């Protein structure tokens, strides 16, 4: 497998930034293709790199030849996926559904992602199909917004869930991105769905080191992060369960160009990962790359071999 230099990425994608023409989108009614030379896209952050490596290695084992192309901007890699310059990309169901919905219906369109996986997948597939994209079945791993408190704070107040925190009546200052003030999954949802007394938002970002330190040191009581955050233990933090399902169903899903990678071979090869990869596994793999400084390709290979998916 090879990585393509960033300059070449820009040159390769410059001609496809607007996606396929409308007359070519009728290809979605043609039989799904099965090209044996496939380009796997990565969005350039640790988790996406790991998933791209696992996809590539599973496809190699199934007899495909693969390369990996890193494009950190969805505005570039999604049109490239439509035109077949990228054939397969790991995505997150609710986030990608809302992104496509905004692309099709405008940025003011009502979000279609929801906490219900089936509803989210139906909306995503309806948006993807006219663009020549097929969304393969999701697995068990989910990377969604999550909230963490210090382990000491959780023990002191007997907190395991966000409902516990709401019932406690504790005042909570939340370390998060500044958009948390108005996003329904963040401060407004915590107040409305859980009854949590959020007294303010400390704009330190989502899952950043300063945000976690603020909670670790007691300046804030809770931090917005993600379910696959690999560094919580380092700061003495623990997640509180989203027991009322405030967060959207951001399950990991492979998205493929139907004309080039929509056949049964790709679906079967990537589907083997669905039975084994969990949210906890993904957090552990992220930790090996981010904290142990191991290469994503090596981490992916070791995991797949441990699960019996590679020899």
N, C-alpha and C positions, 0 to 999 in steps of 0.2 A: 504494500500500500504506500502511496506517496501523497505528500501534501503539495498543493499548488501555491506558489508565491502570491502574496496579496496583490501585487501589481497586475499579475495575470488574471486574478479574480475580477478586478475592476474592468479590465479590458474585455474579458469574456462576457461579463454581465451587462456591460454598457448598452449593448444592442437589444437587451430583452427586458429593460426595466418596466415596460408597459404591459408585459405578458402577451399571450397569443391573441391573434385577431379573433373577432367574434365568429367569422366564418369557419375558423379552424376548431372551434370548441365543439363542433359536432362530432369530433373524434371520440367523445365520451361514449357514443353509442357503438363504436367499433369494438371487436374483441380485445381484451386486455393484452398488452404486449409483454414480451419476455426477453428483453435484451440481456445478453450475457456479459456485457461490459457496463457496469453501473457506477455512477458517481454518488457518493454518500455526502450529504451536507451536514456541516456542524455550525452552530451559532457562535462558537468560539469561547464559551465559558466551560468550566470544568465538567459539569454534568452533561452538557451537549456533546463535548469531546468524547466522554466515556461511552455514551450511548451510540455515537457514530462509530466508534471503534468496535463495539460489540456487534452492531449491525453488519459492519464490513467483514468481521471475522466469521460470523455465522453464514453470511452469503458466500464467502470464499469456500467454506467447508461444503456448501451446497453446490459448488462448481462454477460460481460466478467469479469474474474478475472485477475488482473494485479499486476505486481511488477515493480519497477523502478531500473535500473542498471546504475550507473554512470561510464563512461569510457571516460576519457578526450582525449584519443589518437585515431584519426580516423584510424590509422594503426592497432589498435586492434578492435575497435567496428565494422568496416565495414566487416572484415572476420567473426566476430561473428554473424553479421546480415545474411551473406550468409549461415552459417551453422544452423541458427535457435536458437542459444543461446540468441540472441536478436531478437525480432520479429518486432518491429516498432521503428523508430528513426526519429526525426525531422531533416531535412537537408535544404540546401540552393541550389537552382537549378543549377546556373552557377558554383559555387564553387565545388559542388559535381560532376558535369559533367566533369570539368577539372581534378579533382582528379582521377576519374575512368579512364579517358582517359590517364593520365600519368601512371597509374598502368598497363593498358593494352598495351599501345604503347610506353612507355618510357617517361622519364622526359623531353626529348627534343621535344616531340610531339606538334604539333600546337594546341593551346587551342580550345576547341569546344564550350565553353560558349560564349554567345554574349549578346548584349543589347536587342535582340528580344526574348521574352519569348517563343514563339512557336518553334523557331529554337533551342533554348537551351533545351526545354523539349524533342524535337525529338531526339537530340543527347544524352541526359541523359538516356532516356528510351532504346535507342538502346544499350547503354553500360551496363545498369543495367540488362536487361532481360536475357542475357546469364549467368549471375551470380546468377540467381534465385531470383532476386529482382524486385519488382513492385513499380513504382513511382506513387503515387496517385495524383489527380489534385491539382494544386497550389491554394492558396487562394489569398487574396488581399494584405497581409502583405509582405513587402520586406525589407531585411536588406542588403543594399549594401553600398559601399564606398560613402562618401559624403564630401562636403567641407563647412566649416563654417568660418565666419568672425565676428568681433565684431558688435553688433547692432549699435553702434555709427558710425562705419566705413561705414556700409551699408546705414545708413540714410544720412550721409554726402555726399556720392557719388551716392546715389540713386540706390543702387544695390539690385536686387531681384534674379537675375539669374547669372550663370557663363558667359553667353553671355554679360550681362551688364558689368561685370568686364573686359572682354576682350575688349569691345568697349571703356572703360574708359581710356585705355592706362596706368593705374597705374602699378607701379613696385611692384611685390608681392614676398615676402619671405615666403616660405611654411613650416610649421611645420608638419613633417610626419616621416614615417620610412625611413631608408636609402635606401631601395629598390625603393623608389619613384623616384629616379633619372632616372631609366631606365624602370620602368613599364609603359606600354602604357596607363593604366587608370589614371596615376598620372601626373607627371610633363610633360612628352612628349605629352600626350594627351591634357593637358590643353593648351599647346603652340599650338599644331597643330589644334585641333578641335575648340578651343575657342579664340585663339590669345592672351592668357594671357601672360604677360611678367613676367614669373617666373624667378627671378634673382638667386635663390638658394633654396636648401632644408636644413632646420634645422632638423637634425636627432633626434627628440625627441620622435618618436614612433607614432602609430596610435591612436588618441583619448586619449592620456595619459594626466594626470593632468599637467605635465610640458609643454606639447605642447599647451594646452588650455590657460595656464597662459601666455605663450609667446605672444599669440595673444591678450589676454585680456589686457596685459600691453604694447602692441604696438611694441614689439621687432620683431614679425612676423606679417604678415597681414592675413594669412589664415591657417587653420588647416585641415588635413585629418582626418575624423572621420567616423561615420556610420549614416544611416538614422534613427536608433532606439536609438541613444545616448540619455540617460536620464538626462545628467548633463549640457547640453548647457546653460540653463537658469542661472545656478549658476555662470557661467563665463561671462554672458552677451553676449553670442554668438548666431548667427542665421545661418541657412543653406542657401546656395545659390542653387537654383534649377538647376539640371543637364538637362537643356532644350534641349540639343542636344544629349542626351542619350549616354554619354561616358561610363557609368558604365554598367556592365553586369547585367543580369536579375536574381538577387539572391532572388527570391521569396521563401517563406517558403513552403516546400513540405514534406509530410510524405513519407518515404520509408519503405516498408514492405518486409518481407520474404514471397514470393509467396506461398510456400508450407504450411505455418502455418497461415498466416494472409492476404492472397490475396483475400479472399471472399468478398461478397457484404456487410456483416455485418460490417466489419471493415471500408470499404470504406464509407458506409453510416454514421457511427458514427463520423468518423473524418471529413467527408465532411461538417457536420453541422457547423464546426468552420470557414470554408471558407467564408461563407456569412457574417460573422460579424467581424472577426479579421482584423484590419487595421494596417498599419505601425505606425500610431499615437498611436493606442491602445497599441501596443507592446512596444513602447517607454515609455508610461505611466506605464505599468506593470513593466518594468525594473526599473523605478524610485522607485516604491513602495518597491521593494526588495533591491535595492542598497542604496537608500537614507533614506527610512523610516524603513529599517531593518525588514520588514515583511517576513514571510516564503513563499517560492514559492507556496507551496500547498494551503495556505490560500488565497494568491493573485489570483491564478488560479480559486479557487472555487468561490470567490466573483465575479470575472469577468463573469464566466459562468452562475452564477445565475442571475446577472444583465442583461445578454443578453437572458435570458429565456431558456438556454440550460441545466440547472440543476434545480431541485426543491429545 
